[in-house]
């Protein structure tokens, strides 16, 4: 994907401030907003680049969405882009979180608040499943190989849900399978027709 040598810092700050101020609900909503702003709205990254950058950041210790923010900021505007991106995402999110936490302490025992919050779990689970399905579709190869990919995905999900295998081990196996069996294969996220 061709990209300008550097995205203006003001545009980068604006995009990350939107993400940081609207990503209520945690990881799934943040990831959804990142993809929407960076891939679909501004087209600074291809779907493939975003998916690969996200996968790479899953290997980093700590909060991988902050790592993704820094990686993308650096990719788009160098070291200053990294600093601007992380600050523009975290400052609004931190301020909103502090205000919401302070407000919550005054109403947390109200029955209506408990009822409202009981709906947050299913919504968050649905958003997480939606983002996961979108990424899975993008990562799949075309043709008959897609069946093998969906089978491999099912095995990875089963291993993650029903065994005590660590996340790092699952990711390591995924990297090994990719290196050994999937080299050079076209996926839906590659930008080819059929994306």
Backbone as CSV, one residue per row, in Angstrom:
resi,resn,N_x,N_y,N_z,CA_x,CA_y,CA_z,C_x,C_y,C_z
1,UNK,0.850,-1.181,0.000,0.000,0.000,0.000,0.885,1.230,0.000
2,UNK,0.648,2.134,-0.926,1.420,3.365,-0.950,0.866,4.329,0.082
3,UNK,1.770,4.996,0.777,1.384,5.896,1.840,2.291,7.110,1.750
4,UNK,1.782,8.302,2.080,2.650,9.461,2.096,3.801,9.234,3.066
5,UNK,4.935,9.901,2.840,6.096,9.668,3.696,5.790,9.880,5.175
6,UNK,4.926,10.818,5.482,4.611,11.073,6.876,3.223,11.692,6.976
7,UNK,2.428,11.158,7.876,1.105,11.709,8.135,1.295,12.931,9.032
8,UNK,0.606,14.038,8.759,0.747,15.222,9.619,0.387,14.893,11.069
9,UNK,1.173,15.418,11.987,0.968,15.131,13.404,-0.405,15.577,13.895
10,UNK,-0.917,16.687,13.352,-2.237,17.148,13.788,-3.326,16.154,13.373
11,UNK,-3.218,15.599,12.172,-4.198,14.609,11.714,-4.091,13.335,12.550
12,UNK,-2.877,12.957,12.860,-2.643,11.779,13.690,-3.224,11.987,15.087
13,UNK,-2.978,13.153,15.671,-3.510,13.465,17.000,-5.036,13.455,16.984
14,UNK,-5.632,13.998,15.953,-7.094,14.035,15.849,-7.669,12.622,15.792
15,UNK,-7.072,11.772,14.972,-7.571,10.399,14.836,-7.459,9.643,16.163
16,UNK,-6.324,9.765,16.832,-6.142,9.051,18.092,-6.996,9.646,19.206
17,UNK,-7.244,10.941,19.186,-8.129,11.547,20.193,-9.556,11.027,20.021
18,UNK,-9.985,10.828,18.783,-11.307,10.242,18.525,-11.360,8.827,19.091
19,UNK,-10.329,8.058,18.817,-10.282,6.684,19.310,-10.270,6.676,20.845
20,UNK,-9.408,7.498,21.446,-9.282,7.516,22.902,-10.507,8.017,23.624
21,UNK,-11.250,8.908,23.010,-12.420,9.473,23.683,-13.699,8.677,23.429
22,UNK,-13.685,7.761,22.472,-14.889,6.994,22.149,-14.775,5.512,22.459
23,UNK,-13.631,5.055,22.904,-13.430,3.618,23.073,-13.924,3.133,24.434
24,UNK,-15.183,3.381,24.698,-15.809,2.919,25.929,-16.005,1.411,25.822
25,UNK,-15.640,0.706,26.856,-15.856,-0.732,26.863,-14.593,-1.547,26.730
26,UNK,-13.462,-0.902,26.562,-12.211,-1.645,26.576,-11.703,-2.074,25.221
27,UNK,-10.999,-3.201,25.229,-10.237,-3.664,24.083,-11.002,-3.807,22.792
28,UNK,-12.171,-4.433,22.847,-12.915,-4.679,21.606,-13.337,-3.384,20.939
29,UNK,-13.852,-2.451,21.735,-14.301,-1.195,21.120,-13.108,-0.368,20.648
30,UNK,-12.016,-0.414,21.392,-10.814,0.321,20.978,-10.275,-0.236,19.670
31,UNK,-10.201,-1.545,19.570,-9.706,-2.185,18.358,-10.616,-1.881,17.171
32,UNK,-11.920,-1.927,17.398,-12.881,-1.586,16.355,-12.667,-0.154,15.875
33,UNK,-12.534,0.788,16.802,-12.335,2.192,16.429,-10.999,2.410,15.723
34,UNK,-9.957,1.730,16.184,-8.654,1.844,15.525,-8.771,1.423,14.065
35,UNK,-9.389,0.284,13.849,-9.516,-0.217,12.482,-10.366,0.731,11.635
36,UNK,-11.462,1.208,12.208,-12.338,2.108,11.465,-11.613,3.396,11.069
37,UNK,-10.899,3.998,12.005,-10.227,5.272,11.722,-9.006,5.091,10.820
38,UNK,-8.148,4.136,11.150,-6.858,4.005,10.465,-6.953,3.320,9.106
39,UNK,-7.848,2.333,8.996,-7.958,1.554,7.758,-9.074,2.086,6.869
40,UNK,-10.259,2.255,7.438,-11.418,2.593,6.616,-11.557,4.093,6.360
41,UNK,-11.402,4.900,7.390,-11.634,6.343,7.215,-10.447,7.036,6.557
42,UNK,-9.278,6.932,7.170,-8.110,7.666,6.656,-7.300,6.866,5.645
43,UNK,-7.447,5.553,5.626,-6.709,4.671,4.716,-5.194,4.828,4.858
44,UNK,-4.766,5.045,6.086,-3.335,5.144,6.354,-2.689,3.765,6.371
45,UNK,-3.480,2.741,6.651,-3.001,1.364,6.676,-3.956,0.504,5.859
46,UNK,-3.420,-0.539,5.259,-4.296,-1.520,4.623,-4.843,-2.434,5.722
47,UNK,-5.884,-3.169,5.400,-6.434,-4.125,6.366,-5.367,-5.143,6.751
48,UNK,-4.563,-5.540,5.792,-3.489,-6.514,6.048,-2.445,-5.938,7.001
49,UNK,-2.011,-4.709,6.756,-1.029,-4.090,7.640,-1.566,-3.992,9.069
50,UNK,-2.825,-3.582,9.198,-3.408,-3.441,10.524,-3.451,-4.788,11.235
51,UNK,-3.886,-5.823,10.538,-3.952,-7.154,11.112,-2.565,-7.641,11.528
52,UNK,-1.565,-7.442,10.674,-0.207,-7.878,11.002,0.383,-7.071,12.148
53,UNK,0.136,-5.765,12.165,0.630,-4.941,13.276,-0.024,-5.356,14.586
54,UNK,-1.312,-5.643,14.542,-2.014,-6.091,15.744,-1.442,-7.424,16.229
55,UNK,-1.234,-8.358,15.305,-0.663,-9.655,15.675,0.720,-9.480,16.299
56,UNK,1.533,-8.607,15.732,2.862,-8.340,16.277,2.767,-7.778,17.692
57,UNK,1.833,-6.866,17.918,1.698,-6.242,19.233,1.145,-7.194,20.282
58,UNK,0.478,-8.259,19.855,0.023,-9.267,20.806,1.211,-9.961,21.464
59,UNK,2.368,-9.888,20.828,3.577,-10.498,21.387,4.255,-9.613,22.425
60,UNK,3.874,-8.357,22.489,4.540,-7.441,23.413,3.970,-7.589,24.819
61,UNK,4.819,-7.388,25.836,4.300,-7.429,27.200,3.460,-6.182,27.482
62,UNK,2.599,-6.273,28.468,1.799,-5.112,28.836,0.563,-4.983,27.974
63,UNK,0.088,-3.780,27.853,-1.166,-3.509,27.156,-0.888,-3.417,25.659
64,UNK,-1.326,-4.439,24.921,-0.963,-4.522,23.505,-1.607,-3.440,22.646
65,UNK,-2.727,-2.869,23.056,-3.318,-1.797,22.254,-2.502,-0.504,22.360
66,UNK,-1.837,-0.313,23.478,-0.928,0.839,23.580,0.301,0.593,22.709
67,UNK,0.765,-0.650,22.702,1.877,-0.995,21.811,1.489,-0.780,20.355
68,UNK,0.260,-1.169,19.996,-0.225,-0.966,18.628,-0.300,0.520,18.298
69,UNK,-0.765,1.318,19.243,-0.833,2.765,19.044,0.551,3.331,18.743
70,UNK,1.526,2.943,19.543,2.893,3.422,19.327,3.485,2.933,18.022
71,UNK,3.253,1.670,17.701,3.791,1.107,16.461,3.219,1.826,15.244
72,UNK,1.902,2.027,15.238,1.265,2.701,14.105,1.715,4.154,14.030
73,UNK,1.770,4.838,15.174,2.234,6.228,15.181,3.635,6.359,14.629
74,UNK,4.513,5.437,15.016,5.885,5.454,14.516,5.932,5.148,13.020
75,UNK,5.122,4.195,12.595,5.084,3.828,11.179,4.606,4.998,10.315
76,UNK,3.634,5.753,10.826,3.031,6.814,10.026,3.759,8.152,10.101
77,UNK,4.451,8.419,11.213,5.083,9.738,11.355,6.365,9.714,12.167
78,UNK,7.009,8.564,12.269,8.278,8.483,12.960,8.143,8.597,14.476
79,UNK,9.254,8.817,15.165,9.240,8.870,16.634,8.285,9.923,17.203
80,UNK,8.181,11.068,16.544,7.223,12.078,17.028,5.790,11.576,16.867
81,UNK,5.534,10.823,15.821,4.223,10.229,15.630,3.886,9.221,16.716
82,UNK,4.901,8.496,17.171,4.704,7.562,18.268,4.250,8.302,19.523
83,UNK,4.963,9.355,19.886,4.645,10.122,21.093,3.269,10.777,20.971
84,UNK,2.993,11.406,19.841,1.710,12.078,19.633,0.566,11.068,19.683
85,UNK,0.741,9.923,19.052,-0.316,8.916,19.006,-0.654,8.391,20.392
86,UNK,0.369,8.005,21.146,0.128,7.457,22.481,-0.495,8.516,23.387
87,UNK,0.017,9.737,23.343,-0.537,10.799,24.191,-1.973,11.143,23.794
88,UNK,-2.231,11.231,22.492,-3.572,11.617,22.034,-4.600,10.534,22.320
89,UNK,-4.181,9.297,22.394,-5.133,8.252,22.743,-5.324,8.162,24.260
90,UNK,-4.243,8.234,25.019,-4.344,7.982,26.454,-4.886,9.161,27.259
91,UNK,-4.560,10.375,26.879,-5.009,11.517,27.683,-6.532,11.657,27.723
92,UNK,-7.231,11.650,26.593,-8.697,11.725,26.691,-9.289,10.516,27.422
93,UNK,-8.780,9.334,27.118,-9.301,8.122,27.758,-9.074,8.168,29.264
94,UNK,-7.897,8.607,29.678,-7.598,8.703,31.105,-8.477,9.716,31.809
95,UNK,-8.676,10.866,31.192,-9.517,11.908,31.802,-10.966,11.440,31.912
96,UNK,-11.483,10.844,30.867,-12.863,10.357,30.887,-13.018,9.255,31.937
97,UNK,-12.046,8.359,32.007,-12.101,7.276,32.990,-12.086,7.820,34.410
98,UNK,-11.241,8.805,34.678,-11.180,9.393,36.018,-12.510,10.047,36.385
99,UNK,-13.107,10.779,35.462,-14.400,11.426,35.723,-15.517,10.404,35.920
100,UNK,-15.531,9.373,35.090,-16.563,8.348,35.226,-16.415,7.581,36.542
101,UNK,-15.187,7.305,36.932,-14.959,6.596,38.190,-15.423,7.434,39.369
102,UNK,-15.111,8.705,39.340,-15.555,9.602,40.415,-17.078,9.670,40.463
103,UNK,-17.734,9.747,39.312,-19.183,9.782,39.275,-19.812,8.465,39.705
104,UNK,-19.183,7.362,39.329,-19.718,6.047,39.663,-19.752,5.822,41.172
105,UNK,-18.760,6.321,41.881,-18.725,6.105,43.331,-19.930,6.722,44.028
106,UNK,-20.542,7.715,43.409,-21.706,8.343,44.039,-23.019,7.629,43.723
107,UNK,-23.053,6.789,42.694,-24.310,6.131,42.303,-24.213,4.608,42.252
108,UNK,-23.117,4.034,42.636,-22.891,2.601,42.434,-23.890,1.696,43.148
109,UNK,-24.510,2.151,44.221,-25.443,1.309,44.965,-26.887,1.441,44.491
110,UNK,-27.129,2.243,43.490,-28.485,2.430,42.965,-28.903,1.210,42.137
111,UNK,-30.135,0.704,42.339,-30.601,-0.466,41.575,-30.601,-0.241,40.061
112,UNK,-30.932,0.956,39.622,-30.941,1.235,38.190,-29.536,1.116,37.602
113,UNK,-28.535,1.557,38.345,-27.144,1.458,37.874,-26.752,-0.006,37.723
114,UNK,-27.113,-0.831,38.706,-26.808,-2.262,38.620,-27.509,-2.890,37.417
115,UNK,-28.740,-2.495,37.157,-29.480,-3.031,36.016,-28.840,-2.618,34.696
116,UNK,-28.463,-1.361,34.609,-27.824,-0.865,33.385,-26.509,-1.591,33.131
117,UNK,-25.704,-1.766,34.162,-24.399,-2.410,33.999,-24.525,-3.897,33.660
118,UNK,-25.634,-4.524,34.002,-25.796,-5.938,33.666,-25.869,-6.158,32.152
119,UNK,-26.205,-5.123,31.409,-26.240,-5.237,29.948,-24.898,-5.029,29.280
120,UNK,-23.914,-4.570,30.039,-22.603,-4.272,29.445,-21.840,-5.533,29.063
121,UNK,-21.948,-6.601,29.840,-21.213,-7.835,29.550,-21.557,-8.437,28.205
122,UNK,-22.850,-8.659,27.931,-23.199,-9.230,26.623,-22.790,-8.343,25.438
123,UNK,-22.905,-7.032,25.601,-22.515,-6.126,24.512,-21.013,-6.232,24.259
124,UNK,-20.234,-6.227,25.323,-18.778,-6.333,25.179,-18.398,-7.669,24.551
125,UNK,-19.035,-8.753,24.988,-18.753,-10.065,24.398,-19.102,-10.077,22.910
126,UNK,-20.231,-9.468,22.555,-20.613,-9.400,21.148,-19.636,-8.599,20.313
127,UNK,-19.173,-7.465,20.858,-18.191,-6.652,20.137,-16.886,-7.418,19.953
128,UNK,-16.455,-8.118,20.993,-15.223,-8.904,20.904,-15.363,-9.985,19.839
129,UNK,-16.497,-10.683,19.840,-16.720,-11.728,18.832,-16.760,-11.136,17.427
130,UNK,-17.375,-9.966,17.283,-17.444,-9.325,15.972,-16.073,-8.940,15.437
131,UNK,-15.243,-8.364,16.288,-13.885,-7.995,15.873,-13.085,-9.250,15.545
132,UNK,-13.217,-10.285,16.380,-12.488,-11.530,16.129,-12.909,-12.150,14.793
133,UNK,-14.202,-12.156,14.503,-14.682,-12.724,13.242,-14.170,-11.918,12.054
134,UNK,-14.153,-10.591,12.180,-13.639,-9.741,11.101,-12.174,-10.051,10.828
135,UNK,-11.372,-10.153,11.890,-9.959,-10.485,11.719,-9.788,-11.885,11.132
136,UNK,-10.589,-12.825,11.588,-10.480,-14.190,11.069,-10.769,-14.223,9.576
137,UNK,-11.821,-13.547,9.150,-12.152,-13.503,7.714,-11.016,-12.900,6.907
138,UNK,-10.398,-11.842,7.437,-9.307,-11.194,6.708,-8.076,-12.081,6.613
139,UNK,-7.868,-12.920,7.600,-6.664,-13.745,7.641,-6.786,-15.015,6.795
140,UNK,-7.974,-15.338,6.350,-8.188,-16.576,5.618,-7.713,-16.470,4.172
141,UNK,-7.151,-17.594,3.710,-6.779,-17.678,2.302,-8.029,-17.941,1.481
142,UNK,-7.866,-17.940,0.184,-8.994,-18.153,-0.718,-9.028,-19.597,-1.216
143,UNK,-10.172,-19.936,-1.796,-10.302,-21.245,-2.418,-10.354,-22.370,-1.404
144,UNK,-9.867,-23.540,-1.826,-9.942,-24.734,-0.993,-9.114,-24.606,0.278
145,UNK,-8.089,-23.746,0.260,-7.245,-23.579,1.447,-7.993,-22.904,2.590
146,UNK,-9.052,-22.180,2.273,-9.832,-21.521,3.321,-10.386,-22.543,4.313
147,UNK,-10.767,-23.728,3.840,-11.264,-24.774,4.740,-10.220,-25.180,5.760
148,UNK,-8.973,-25.323,5.304,-7.886,-25.653,6.225,-7.688,-24.524,7.237
149,UNK,-7.789,-23.285,6.765,-7.621,-22.147,7.661,-8.696,-22.095,8.738
150,UNK,-9.959,-22.329,8.345,-11.049,-22.312,9.323,-10.887,-23.456,10.320
151,UNK,-10.412,-24.606,9.845,-10.143,-25.729,10.753,-9.041,-25.395,11.746
152,UNK,-7.987,-24.775,11.241,-6.877,-24.358,12.109,-7.370,-23.329,13.122
153,UNK,-8.216,-22.396,12.688,-8.798,-21.413,13.597,-9.599,-22.110,14.699
154,UNK,-10.413,-23.103,14.320,-11.217,-23.823,15.310,-10.325,-24.527,16.330
155,UNK,-9.231,-25.131,15.869,-8.290,-25.775,16.792,-7.659,-24.758,17.740
156,UNK,-7.293,-23.591,17.217,-6.686,-22.559,18.064,-7.673,-22.048,19.107
157,UNK,-8.925,-21.855,18.698,-9.956,-21.407,19.646,-10.167,-22.467,20.720
158,UNK,-10.276,-23.724,20.313,-10.469,-24.809,21.281,-9.293,-24.898,22.246
159,UNK,-8.080,-24.786,21.733,-6.899,-24.841,22.597,-6.901,-23.680,23.582
160,UNK,-7.298,-22.499,23.114,-7.323,-21.337,23.988,-8.396,-21.414,25.053
161,UNK,-9.550,-21.973,24.695,-10.673,-22.020,25.635,-10.632,-23.213,26.582
162,UNK,-10.164,-24.362,26.104,-10.346,-25.590,26.867,-9.064,-26.223,27.386
163,UNK,-7.940,-25.591,27.174,-6.686,-26.123,27.714,-6.000,-25.037,28.531
164,UNK,-4.995,-25.428,29.244,-4.236,-24.469,30.033,-3.045,-23.904,29.273
165,UNK,-3.037,-24.058,27.952,-1.921,-23.586,27.138,-1.848,-22.058,27.218
166,UNK,-0.648,-21.555,27.410,-0.482,-20.104,27.524,-0.705,-19.421,26.186
167,UNK,-1.076,-18.161,26.253,-1.273,-17.358,25.050,0.000,-17.301,24.224
168,UNK,1.143,-17.126,24.887,2.415,-17.060,24.160,2.697,-18.355,23.403
169,UNK,2.357,-19.495,24.013,2.572,-20.773,23.327,1.683,-20.874,22.098
170,UNK,0.421,-20.466,22.230,-0.483,-20.498,21.075,0.016,-19.596,19.952
171,UNK,0.477,-18.394,20.317,0.996,-17.478,19.307,2.251,-18.057,18.656
172,UNK,3.128,-18.673,19.455,4.349,-19.278,18.911,4.006,-20.380,17.914
173,UNK,3.018,-21.204,18.247,2.591,-22.261,17.319,2.044,-21.629,16.043
174,UNK,1.248,-20.559,16.188,0.716,-19.870,15.012,1.815,-19.329,14.121
175,UNK,2.846,-18.752,14.734,3.974,-18.240,13.949,4.693,-19.370,13.224
176,UNK,4.868,-20.494,13.911,5.552,-21.634,13.292,4.734,-22.194,12.131
177,UNK,3.426,-22.343,12.323,2.570,-22.839,11.244,2.629,-21.883,10.062
178,UNK,2.573,-20.583,10.335,2.667,-19.605,9.254,3.969,-19.714,8.494
179,UNK,5.069,-19.832,9.234,6.385,-19.908,8.591,6.562,-21.184,7.787
180,UNK,6.028,-22.287,8.300,6.237,-23.569,7.638,5.260,-23.849,6.495
181,UNK,4.004,-23.405,6.646,2.980,-23.850,5.709,2.276,-22.743,4.925
182,UNK,2.340,-21.508,5.380,1.506,-20.474,4.775,2.291,-19.396,4.041
183,UNK,3.560,-19.596,3.815,4.381,-18.570,3.180,3.850,-18.167,1.821
184,UNK,3.711,-16.855,1.630,3.350,-16.328,0.323,1.906,-16.515,-0.060
185,UNK,1.082,-17.014,0.851,-0.326,-17.230,0.523,-1.088,-15.915,0.606
186,UNK,-2.004,-15.719,-0.309,-2.824,-14.526,-0.327,-3.987,-14.691,0.627
187,UNK,-4.270,-13.645,1.424,-5.417,-13.662,2.322,-6.393,-12.611,1.856
188,UNK,-7.562,-12.591,2.451,-8.575,-11.594,2.119,-8.098,-10.189,2.458
189,UNK,-7.219,-10.057,3.439,-6.759,-8.736,3.868,-5.646,-8.202,2.998
190,UNK,-5.246,-8.944,1.984,-4.104,-8.510,1.185,-4.412,-7.374,0.245
191,UNK,-5.687,-7.046,0.107,-6.053,-5.981,-0.808,-6.423,-6.485,-2.189
192,UNK,-6.310,-7.801,-2.397,-6.699,-8.384,-3.676,-8.212,-8.338,-3.810
193,UNK,-8.736,-8.499,-5.012,-10.182,-8.547,-5.182,-10.771,-9.650,-4.308
194,UNK,-11.935,-9.372,-3.787,-12.590,-10.323,-2.917,-12.413,-9.981,-1.452
195,UNK,-11.719,-8.871,-1.165,-11.499,-8.482,0.224,-12.820,-8.190,0.873
